[in-house]
Amino acid sequence: MAIENFCYSEIMQRLYRSRTDRVMAGICGGLGNYYNIDPTILRLIFVLLLLFTGIIPLLIAYIIALFIIPLEPTGTPALQRKKLKRSSQNKMIAGICGGIAETVNADPTIVRLVAVFLCFLSGVIPLVIAYLIAWVIIPKR
């Protein structure tokens, strides 16, 4: 049978912390590479979850991930994917919802409605803080 020639590492994709796409420890960059998603989107989700969980639980999980997920090997090629950027044409406040809509090919009005719904669902303050943080970490197109 051909099972003897079967190499386990050829079929299994490994999760690594990114060396090149990192803000702190490369965890979101590594998850972005693993799932082929822009790490900026994962960073925004992380910030939202951080605010909704009371900071400490997700911070502990991040520190544990720092020790569990290995650093990617040197010489690993960088993946090319569509990057999240703030929209310069389709913006209401800072272009964040417009940029998210352009990245996922959605109607910006729908993204704005979801953001407003989440804002009221969360009690306004957490999503406003996340929006301000997104304004800082998402580059302008």
N, C-alpha and C positions, 0 to 999 in steps of 0.2 A: 504494500500500500504506500501511498504518497505521504502518509503521516510522518514518517521518519524525517523527511525533508522539510517539514513544516516548521517554520520559525515563529515562535510565540510573539516576538517583538515586532514582526512585520504586520500583524493585524491589530495590535493593541496600541492605541494612541496614549501617550503618557502626559500627565498633568505636571507642569513645572511652573515655578515662579519665573516671571519674565526678567531677563537681564536688560532689555532695551526699552520696553514699554512699562515703565514703573513710575509711580508717584511716591509710594512709601517702600513697600517690600516686594512689589511685583506680583502680588497675589491676583489682583483684578486683571492685570495684563496677561498673566498665565491662564486665568479662566477664560479671558477673551480669546486667546489663541486656541485653547482646547475646544471651545464651543463656536469658534469663528464669529464672534460678536465683538463690536467695538468696545474696548475696556472702559471707555468713558460712560457708556450706558450702564455697565456693571458698577462703576463707581457711584453713579447717581442712585441706583437701586440700593447700594450699600449705605449711602448717606440716609436715604429714606428709612431703610430698616433700622439703622442706627438710632434715628430719632424716634421711631415708633416702639422700639424695644427697650427704651430707657438707657441706651448707650452701653452699659456694662456687659450684658450677655453677648452682644455682637462683637464688642471689643475683645472679650475673652476668646471667642471663636476665631477672630482674626489672628490673635497672638498664637493660638494653638496651630492654626494653618501655617503660620510663619515657620514653625518648627517641623511640621509634618511634610509640607510640600517642598520637594528639593528644588534647588536653583537649576535653571535649564543649562545644558552643556554649552560651552563656548563654541561659536561657529554655527549655531542653529540659525537657519535663514528666517528672516522676518516675513510674516504673512502679510499679503496685501488684501485689505478689506476696506469697505466704505467707512470713513471716519465720521463721527458725530461732530458737527460744527454748528454754531449759532447761525441762523439764517440772517443774511443781510437784506434780503428782499421781502421776505414773508415774516415780518416781526410786528408784534404789538408792544411788548415791553422791552425784552432783551433779545428776542429771536430764538429763545430756547424751544418753545413749542413748535415753531416753524422749522427749526433745525431737526428736531426729532421726527417731525412729519416727513421732511425731505429724506432723512436717512432710512425710514421704514416704508417709504412710498405710500403715505397716507394723507388724508385731507387734514390740513392744519386746524380746521374748525373742530374736527372730532378730537384731536389731541388736546386742544384748549378746553373743550367741554369735559373731557376725562380729567384734566388737571383741576378744573374748578370743582368737579364732583369730589375728587380726592381731597381737595383743600377743605371743603365743608365736612367731609367724612372724618378727617383727621383733627378737626378743631382749628383750622386755619394756620396756626403758628408753625407746626412742623413742616408743612409744605412750603410756607413762605420762606422759612430758613433754608430748606432744601433748594428752593428756586434761587435764592441769593448765592448759595454755594455753587449751584450749577452755572450761574452767571460768571463766577470766577474761574471754574475749572474747564468749562467748555470753550474752546477757542472760536473766534469769529471766522466765518467763511471768507 
